[in-house]
Amino acid sequence: MSRNLIIYYSRKGQNYVNGSIRELSKGNTEIVAEFIQKAVGGDLFEIETVKEYSRDYMTCTEEAQEELRAKASPELKRYLDDISEYDNIFVCGPCWWGTFPMAVLTQLERLDFTGKKVFAVMTHEGSGLGGSEHSLKQSCKGATVGRGLAVHGADAAHSEAAVAAWAKKSV
Ligand SMILES: Cc1cc2nc3c(=O)[nH]c(=O)nc-3n(C[C@H](O)[C@H](O)[C@H](O)COP(=O)(O)O)c2cc1C
């Protein structure tokens, strides 16, 4: 039986939902990551930055844009260093300026993906998968990148059936 790892980054606080700003107590990507685990099993690993991004949506977009521009590697609270026991890795994150937050890449670049199958999972407000699959091809050396899944962030709570069907087909 193949073993699954679900790596995710998700931000609580203000977010843009269907055209207006709303306060989220649980991030959209976290909801989707948990649906994947429920559907196919495996371990969850949450990426958390030492310096939290602002809960204020506009301020956060500025912080994220600056990190992207600077190709920053934000420090994480803890790192995953060994994924040798897994076969399938789901990399889940919100779309930030068209791709994964830099914190996701900070984590990915420490890992040896030789022989692994990886999948991009992106929650978004219109950009779909954006550059996430391209980003995985660049960051996950030695991995095969499978077909990813884009979930509209505002619909995350209602996406369980679609997420489960996709995840079961992927592993
Ligand atoms: C800093 C920032 C940048 C964003 N950039 C985009 C974007 O380029 N395209 C898009 O469709 N949504 C964008 N969004 C919306 C988020 O991708 C979307 O709300 C996502 O579901 C949030 O997931 P989370 O709650 O797990 O953090 C952005 C949100 C933030 C906070």
The ligand as an SDF file (V2000), in Angstrom:
LIG
                    3D

 31 33  0  0  0  0  0  0  0  0999 V2000
   -1.1870   37.3570    0.0490 C   0  0  0  0  0  0  0  0  0  0  0  0
   -2.3230   36.8390   -0.7760 C   0  0  0  0  0  0  0  0  0  0  0  0
   -2.2110   36.7790   -2.1540 C   0  0  0  0  0  0  0  0  0  0  0  0
   -3.2350   36.2110   -2.9290 C   0  0  0  0  0  0  0  0  0  0  0  0
   -3.0690   36.1320   -4.2830 N   0  0  0  0  0  0  0  0  0  0  0  0
   -4.0200   35.4870   -5.0130 C   0  0  0  0  0  0  0  0  0  0  0  0
   -3.8300   35.3010   -6.4250 C   0  0  0  0  0  0  0  0  0  0  0  0
   -2.8310   35.7220   -7.0210 O   0  0  0  0  0  0  0  0  0  0  0  0
   -4.8060   34.6360   -7.1060 N   0  0  0  0  0  0  0  0  0  0  0  0
   -5.9240   34.1380   -6.4930 C   0  0  0  0  0  0  0  0  0  0  0  0
   -6.7420   33.5310   -7.1670 O   0  0  0  0  0  0  0  0  0  0  0  0
   -6.1200   34.2990   -5.1570 N   0  0  0  0  0  0  0  0  0  0  0  0
   -5.2000   34.9530   -4.4080 C   0  0  0  0  0  0  0  0  0  0  0  0
   -5.3840   35.0910   -3.0460 N   0  0  0  0  0  0  0  0  0  0  0  0
   -6.5540   34.4600   -2.4050 C   0  0  0  0  0  0  0  0  0  0  0  0
   -6.1670   33.1200   -1.7590 C   0  0  0  0  0  0  0  0  0  0  0  0
   -5.4120   32.3100   -2.6490 O   0  0  0  0  0  0  0  0  0  0  0  0
   -7.3920   32.3040   -1.3340 C   0  0  0  0  0  0  0  0  0  0  0  0
   -8.2220   33.0670   -0.5270 O   0  0  0  0  0  0  0  0  0  0  0  0
   -6.9870   31.0150   -0.6120 C   0  0  0  0  0  0  0  0  0  0  0  0
   -8.0680   30.1090   -0.6040 O   0  0  0  0  0  0  0  0  0  0  0  0
   -6.5240   31.2690    0.8200 C   0  0  0  0  0  0  0  0  0  0  0  0
   -6.1750   30.0230    1.4030 O   0  0  0  0  0  0  0  0  0  0  0  0
   -5.8650   29.8740    2.9600 P   0  0  0  0  0  0  0  0  0  0  0  0
   -7.1330   30.2780    3.6910 O   0  0  0  0  0  0  0  0  0  0  0  0
   -5.5730   28.4180    3.1370 O   0  0  0  0  0  0  0  0  0  0  0  0
   -4.6880   30.7120    3.2920 O   0  0  0  0  0  0  0  0  0  0  0  0
   -4.4050   35.7110   -2.2870 C   0  0  0  0  0  0  0  0  0  0  0  0
   -4.5240   35.8030   -0.8830 C   0  0  0  0  0  0  0  0  0  0  0  0
   -3.5060   36.3700   -0.1340 C   0  0  0  0  0  0  0  0  0  0  0  0
   -3.6510   36.4580    1.3710 C   0  0  0  0  0  0  0  0  0  0  0  0
  1  2  1  0
  2  3  1  0
  2 30  2  0
  3  4  2  0
  4  5  1  0
  4 28  1  0
  5  6  2  0
  6  7  1  0
  6 13  1  0
  7  8  2  0
  7  9  1  0
  9 10  1  0
 10 11  2  0
 10 12  1  0
 12 13  2  0
 13 14  1  0
 14 15  1  0
 14 28  1  0
 15 16  1  0
 16 17  1  0
 16 18  1  0
 18 19  1  0
 18 20  1  0
 20 21  1  0
 20 22  1  0
 22 23  1  0
 23 24  1  0
 24 25  2  0
 24 26  1  0
 24 27  1  0
 28 29  2  0
 29 30  1  0
 30 31  1  0
M  END
$$$$
